[in-house]
Amino acid sequence: MFFNSGAFAGSSVSFDRKTARPALTDNVKISAERPEVAVRRGAVSGETPGFCVFNGLSGGPLGGEAAFKAVIRAADVVFSGETHDQIKDHLAQLEALKALGEARGEKVAVGFEMLNMTLQPILDDYAGGKIGEEEFLLKAGWKDEWGFSFSFYKPLFDFIRANKLKALALNLPKKVVAKIARAGLDGLSPEEKRYLPAKVEITKNEAYIKYVRQAFEGHGNREGGSGKKGMGDMFTFENYLAAMCAWNETMGARLADFLNANPGFAGMVVAGSGHVIYNAGIPSSVGSRAPGLRAVSFYPKDAAVCPAVLPAEDAGLADYVWYMDHSATNQ
C-alpha cells in the first residue's frame, strides 16, 4: 500500500514498494513536495509472470496455469496484491483478470486502490469507452493522485474496456486518511465521515497489527539531527492503525456494496499487498459485508527461482503466495 503525496501529513509511506514486508521508504518527508517515483518499463510482449504459486495455508504447490484458472473459476471475488512498481505483479493481476473474465464474461467488476471514490464518474466514462486514455489521466489527476506509471495498469484497463467490464474507484480521499491518522476517527467532520462506511472495524488480527506496528515503530522518532520527522512524531499508533483500518474498510465496503447489489457479478481487487496480507484488510472487509461470497487472495513475492516448497515464513500471507523474479524485468 502506498500513502501518496500528503496522505499522511505530507509523508509518503510505503509497505510494499520494494518489499512485501512492512518498511518505510526513505522518502518520508514533511512537505508538499511529491516524492519522485521511478518509472519502470512496461511489459515486454509475450512476457508472463509464470505460475509458481503455492497454497498459503497447506503449503502445497498450485500446479500450473490450469489449476490457477480452476481456483479463479471457483471464486466470486479475487484479491490480487501488488508491489506498485513491479511489472510482473501487474502481469499476475492480468492473468487473474483474464481467468475471471473467461469464467464470468462481462459480469466482472474490478476495484482499484489507485483511484479515490470521487473519481468514479470519470472512471465510468473511461471504462465505458466514452473518453480516451489521455483525457482520463488528465481528469483523474493520475500523476498526482497515484504517481506510479500508468503503463503498469494500462493492460488491466485495456482488458476492462475491450470486454465491457465494470471498474470501481475504491479508495478514500487522501485528506480523509490523513485526518484520521492525525486526529482519529472521532476527529473527522460530518462531511469527512460521509466517505466512510457506516461501521469501521478496527482489526483484531494479531499478525496484521504486528505488521503495521513494525512499520510504525521502524520510523517512530526523528532521525538523529536531520530534522526529518518519523511516524511517531506525526501520529499515535492507535490513530495510525485506525487510518489503515478505515482505508481497508472503505475499499472493501465499496466492492461489497456493488456485489451485493449485482447478483451474479464477480469482483476483483487491484491493490497494494499490504491491503491483502493475512486476509486482514480488504478481504476481511468484503467478507464481513458479503459473507456468502467465495473469496481467494494472492500475495506476490520476489524470488529469483521458484522455491521447491513454500518458505515457512511465507505461510499465511494469503490464500496463495505467487513467486516471481522481479529482477528479470525491472531493470
Secondary structure, 3 states (H helix, E strand, C coil): CEEEEEEECCEEEECCCCCCCCCCCCCCCCCCCCCCCCCCCCCCCCCCCCCEEEECCCCCECCCHHHHHHHHHCCCEEEECCCCCCHHHHHHHHHHHHHHHHHHCCCEEEEEEEEEHHHHHHHHHHHCCCCCHHHHHHHHCHHHHCCCCHHHCHHHHHHHHHHCCEEEEEECCHHHHHHHHHHCHHHCCHHHHCCCCCCCCCCCCHHHHHHHHHHHHHCCCCCCCCCCCCHHHHCCHHHHHHHHHHHHHHHHHHHHHHHHHCCCCEEEEECCHHHCHHHCCHHHHHHHHCCCCCEEEEEEEECCCCCCCCCHHHCCCCCEEEEECHHHCCC
